[in-house]
């Protein structure tokens, strides 16, 4: 029963990260060329998708938005340290995908960042690697890797709680639970004396809240200015995935996932 409860909390937490922008980063700017290319992705279950999207929005307003507002009242060092630790942890997925995409240099940088920050940075709380000139690179995942290999998106659809995705990205997500996520392996897949199953789910929950807290104003602005919020989110999700797969420097109209130091000084 405890595992079921923890897993349920984990699923709800993914609403924050995936329901609107799937953990994307950037500023407000839409590229017409990208919009046209994303229109090729079929919304095969739009009627059902809209209903699930409305449910997810309701869950966000009831639970995650209030929690995110409370999270913002935490001292900045706590918020920054949490973000750093979560970013460091994401390297266990980014590094293998760097290799699969042929990004050997980036794989080396991220591997060194993980090693340095996990030790000298005290489990990643402090970004010591940046002081050595090893700056952060873009996060990579298995959905992006499949995209670089030429696999098409397939149908777009919305999952309860998990939010927008495509067939390709869903397959990529499954890879995390099939040995592709080292953090999942040591916490959930294998019994170790150092970690509990709950450590994985709590980290994902915290990542969702942290991301949502960074984007309170951006989410509100999107809802206020969108004539069709569902269509806007679908377009932005597909644009952002395309940008990440192509490793483009241009930005889409997406959320911000910067460090708290950068956000608090804006």
C-alpha positions in Angstrom: 0.0 0.0 0.0 2.9 2.4 0.8 4.5 1.8 -2.6 1.1 2.4 -4.3 0.7 5.7 -2.5 4.2 6.9 -3.2 3.8 6.0 -6.9 0.5 7.8 -7.1 2.2 11.0 -5.7 4.9 10.5 -8.3 2.3 10.4 -11.1 0.6 13.5 -9.9 3.9 15.3 -9.7 4.5 14.8 -13.4 1.6 17.1 -14.1 3.7 20.0 -13.2 6.6 19.0 -15.4 4.8 17.6 -18.4 1.3 18.9 -18.5 2.2 22.2 -20.0 5.8 22.3 -21.3 7.4 19.0 -20.3 10.2 20.7 -18.4 11.2 23.0 -21.2 13.2 26.2 -20.9 13.5 29.4 -22.8 11.8 32.7 -23.4 8.8 34.0 -25.4 9.4 33.8 -29.1 7.5 31.7 -31.7 9.1 30.7 -35.0 6.5 30.3 -37.8 8.6 27.7 -39.6 8.5 25.5 -36.5 4.8 26.0 -36.2 4.2 24.7 -39.7 6.4 21.6 -39.1 4.6 20.7 -35.9 1.2 20.9 -37.6 2.2 17.6 -39.4 1.8 15.7 -36.1 -1.7 14.3 -35.9 -3.9 14.9 -32.9 -5.5 11.5 -33.2 -7.7 11.6 -30.1 -8.4 15.4 -29.8 -11.8 15.1 -28.1 -10.6 12.7 -25.4 -7.3 14.7 -25.1 -9.2 17.9 -24.4 -11.1 16.3 -21.6 -8.0 14.9 -20.0 -6.2 18.2 -20.4 -9.1 20.0 -18.5 -8.7 17.4 -15.7 -5.0 18.0 -15.5 -5.5 21.8 -15.4 -7.9 21.3 -12.5 -5.4 19.2 -10.6 -2.8 21.9 -11.1 -5.0 24.7 -9.7 -6.1 22.6 -6.7 -2.8 21.2 -5.7 0.4 22.2 -7.5 -0.1 26.0 -7.9 -0.7 26.5 -4.2 2.2 24.2 -3.3 4.5 26.1 -5.8 3.5 29.4 -4.2 4.4 28.1 -0.8 7.7 26.8 -2.1 8.7 30.3 -3.2 8.7 31.4 0.4 11.7 29.1 1.1 15.0 30.9 1.5 16.8 31.3 -1.8 19.8 29.1 -0.8 17.4 26.2 -0.2 15.7 26.6 -3.5 18.9 27.0 -5.4 20.5 24.0 -3.7 17.5 21.9 -4.5 17.5 23.0 -8.2 21.2 22.2 -8.4 20.9 18.8 -6.9 18.0 17.9 -9.3 19.9 19.2 -12.3 22.9 17.2 -11.3 20.8 14.1 -11.0 19.4 14.6 -14.5 22.9 13.8 -15.9 22.4 10.1 -15.3 19.9 10.2 -18.2 21.6 13.0 -20.2 25.0 11.3 -20.4 23.9 8.0 -22.0 21.8 10.0 -24.5 24.7 12.2 -25.3 26.6 9.1 -26.3 23.7 7.6 -28.2 23.4 10.8 -30.2 27.2 11.0 -30.9 27.7 14.0 -28.6 30.9 12.6 -27.1 32.2 16.0 -25.9 29.0 16.8 -24.2 28.9 13.4 -22.6 32.4 13.9 -21.2 31.5 17.3 -19.8 28.3 16.1 -18.2 30.0 13.0 -16.7 32.7 15.2 -15.2 30.0 17.6 -13.9 28.2 14.8 -12.3 31.3 13.4 -10.7 32.5 16.8 -9.3 29.2 18.0 -8.1 28.2 14.7 -6.5 31.4 14.8 -4.5 32.8 18.3 -4.0 29.4 19.8 -4.5 27.8 17.6 -1.8 25.3 15.5 -3.8 25.0 18.3 -6.3 23.7 21.0 -3.9 26.6 23.3 -5.1 27.5 23.6 -8.7 31.2 23.4 -8.2 31.9 22.1 -11.7 30.9 25.5 -13.2 33.8 27.1 -11.3 36.1 24.7 -13.2 34.7 25.9 -16.5 32.4 22.9 -17.0 29.2 24.8 -17.7 25.8 23.2 -18.0 24.7 21.8 -21.3 21.2 21.0 -22.5 19.4 18.0 -21.0 18.9 15.0 -23.2 16.4 12.2 -23.0 15.5 9.0 -24.9 12.7 10.6 -26.8 15.1 13.1 -28.2 17.5 10.4 -29.1 14.8 8.5 -31.0 14.1 11.8 -32.8 17.7 12.3 -33.8 17.6 8.7 -35.2 14.9 9.8 -37.6 11.9 8.2 -35.8 8.7 10.3 -36.3 6.6 11.5 -33.5 3.5 9.5 -34.2 0.2 10.7 -32.8 0.0 13.4 -30.2 -2.0 12.6 -27.1 -2.6 13.7 -23.5 -2.2 11.4 -20.6 -4.0 11.8 -17.2 -1.7 13.6 -14.9 1.4 13.0 -17.1 0.1 15.5 -19.8 1.2 15.9 -23.4 3.3 13.4 -25.2 3.7 11.6 -28.5 4.1 7.9 -29.3 7.8 8.4 -29.8 8.3 10.3 -26.5 6.2 7.7 -24.6 8.5 5.0 -25.9 11.5 7.1 -24.8 10.0 7.5 -21.3 9.6 3.8 -21.0 13.3 3.4 -21.5 13.9 5.2 -18.1 12.1 2.3 -16.4 13.9 -0.4 -18.5 17.4 0.3 -17.3 18.0 3.7 -19.0 17.8 5.8 -15.8 20.6 4.9 -13.3 18.8 6.8 -10.5 15.7 4.6 -11.0 17.8 1.5 -11.1 19.5 2.1 -7.7 16.3 3.3 -6.0 13.4 1.3 -7.4 14.6 -1.5 -9.7 17.3 -2.8 -7.3 17.2 -3.1 -3.6 20.1 -1.3 -2.0 21.0 -0.4 1.5 21.6 3.2 0.6 18.3 4.3 -1.1 14.6 3.6 -0.8 12.0 3.4 -3.5 10.5 6.6 -2.2 13.7 8.5 -2.9 13.1 8.3 -6.6 9.5 9.4 -6.5 10.1 12.2 -4.0 12.9 13.6 -6.2 10.5 13.6 -9.2 7.8 15.3 -7.1 10.3 17.9 -5.9 11.4 18.5 -9.5 7.8 19.2 -10.5 7.2 21.6 -7.7 10.5 23.4 -8.3 9.7 23.8 -12.0 6.2 25.0 -11.4 7.4 27.5 -8.8 9.8 29.0 -11.3 7.0 29.6 -13.8 4.0 30.9 -11.9 3.8 34.1 -13.8 4.5 32.5 -17.2 1.7 29.9 -16.7 -0.7 32.6 -15.7 0.2 34.7 -18.7 -0.3 31.8 -21.1 -3.7 31.0 -19.7 -4.8 34.7 -19.8 -3.6 35.3 -23.4 -4.5 32.0 -25.1 -7.8 31.9 -27.0 -7.5 28.1 -27.0 -5.2 27.0 -24.2 -5.2 23.3 -25.3 -4.1 24.2 -28.8 -1.4 26.5 -27.5 0.0 23.9 -25.2 0.0 21.3 -28.0 1.8 23.6 -30.4 4.4 24.7 -27.8 5.1 21.1 -26.7 5.7 20.0 -30.2 7.8 23.1 -31.0 9.9 22.6 -27.9 10.6 18.9 -28.6 11.6 19.7 -32.2 14.0 22.4 -31.0 15.6 20.1 -28.5 16.0 17.3 -31.0 17.6 19.5 -33.5 19.7 21.2 -30.8 18.6 24.6 -32.1 19.7 27.8 -30.3 16.5 29.6 -31.1 13.7 29.6 -28.5 10.1 28.7 -28.6 7.4 30.2 -26.5 8.2 28.0 -23.5 8.9 28.1 -19.8 12.0 29.0 -17.9 14.1 26.5 -16.0 17.0 28.7 -15.0 18.6 28.7 -11.6 16.8 30.6 -8.8 19.7 33.1 -8.6 18.9 34.2 -12.2 15.2 34.3 -11.7 15.3 36.3 -8.4 17.5 39.0 -10.0 15.1 39.6 -13.0 
